[in-house]
Amino acid sequence: DKPLRSFFDNLQNKAQETASRLADKHVRLAVTGLSGAGKTAFITSLVNQLLESGSTASLPFFSVVKETRLMGVKRVAQPDLRLARFAYEQGMGALNNMPPAWPEPTRGVSQIRLHIKYQPAGGLSKLLFEHSTMVLDILDYPGEWLLDLPLLSLDFGQWSEFCVSQMQQGVRQLLSAPLREALLTFDWFAAGDEVKLLALSEQFRLYLKECKAAGLELVQPGRFVLPGELEGAPVLQFVPFLGDKADWEQVPAGSNLALLIDRYEQYRDKVVKPFYKAYFSGFDRQIVLVDCLSALNRGEQAFDELQQSINWILKSFDYGQNSLLRRLFSPRIDKLIFAASKADHVTPDQQDNLIRLLESMVHHARQDMRYQGVKIQTTALASVKASKVGQTQYQGQKLSVLSGHDMHGQTLSLYPGDVPARRPAPTFWQTQGFEFPQFLPPRRDPLTALPHIRMDQMLEFMLGDKLQ
Ligand code: GDP
């Protein structure tokens, strides 16, 4: 009967998991990117491609599929029941709607587990087993939280200096004006007043949210914009110091400043560090999605902040002997992909440039880092290809154009522009604009796999070696 069968199914699942762990067939794949980078669409498509790999999915570069060794993929209960379940069905529901819609983005950590059954390609596994099962755990977490890692090596004074100097840059000057005014008139040395600190920290959060809304990406502390379960907790109620130079050795006990320092330090020790300990140190492989095109759309400052964010995010993968990370945890990520998302927003002839642009951004950040045992790949992909490519004649020349549906469902046909292969020169921003439109997801038969660009190559790099 049913309960008994599910008991045995469970037992079998457990046994399979143990066996695949022994045979090193358990992969923990982490997916991150700043809000809007495309994590939700990406995981939805990844799961869909795998589930449909035996039928309608087009995965010519995924060797286990090409060699017809993939026997079946199924979703099973996730291992960590404290985490949100990745809303795959809801996401597919939205994409299958008429008219289709993008999945609702997830905002904290969520998880999904798949069992991938396959025939080993060769070696001992092929001799011993007719088939093997790989357990694939996919974990989704906000890239904003990675921007907190550098805080671990900054004390409150240094962190405040960074924030205050950042407030002077470009549009941040305007956005931070009311906050700076409030900070300048705040009595840092008066007896600690939690209510005042709450009001001030709300103003700080408002400023950070406005920066985000303006398309700026180097927004930290990460939990101030994406608090997860910490919404309302005093550990998120601090602000940077702005005033005459403080004597950090002699901060009066019980003062506002003493409270702020304590909260900042608790944020580092009780929020940031545990995240790295609980999750990060358990990942095997990581994909970071980067929305280069939106940054190009928004202009120079947004682009520069995206570059800075990549620099900061890369610190989380710096495993050099003296790196902060190695000293604190023992990470073991061995493959890392940086992927420019939404590549269906540019014509195929521009996709190489998009990859080169991201490569140059990552390279710029990697120069002074030593990577030990981490393979890094840069690519461009579309989780869900929402445009079609066509040709048109323009001034006697053939030109590729894209067509799709805009967010109101109107048919759109356009040439979105050239993608620069590296950071554009300053004058460039004044003379040429970018116009990458948003598309509705494609209309398609819900029984078919989602169309994509290069998801198969991504799967091969991330999982191919483990499915040998
Ligand atoms: P998240 O905040 O990182 O989870 O980002 P989402 O997955 O919610 O993506 C944000 C938005 O980017 C979506 O609502 C879509 O408009 C767009 N998007 C994401 N992936 C793709 C893609 O592959 N192609 C296109 N055309 N748009 C995408």
Boltz pocket constraint, residues with backbone or C-beta under 6 A from the ligand:
constraints:
  - pocket:
      binder: B
      contacts: [[A, 33], [A, 34], [A, 35], [A, 36], [A, 37], [A, 38], [A, 39], [A, 40], [A, 41], [A, 42], [A, 102], [A, 103], [A, 104], [A, 105], [A, 106], [A, 341], [A, 342], [A, 343], [A, 344], [A, 345], [A, 381], [A, 382], [A, 383], [A, 384], [A, 385], [A, 386], [A, 387], [A, 438], [A, 439], [A, 440]]
      max_distance: 6.0
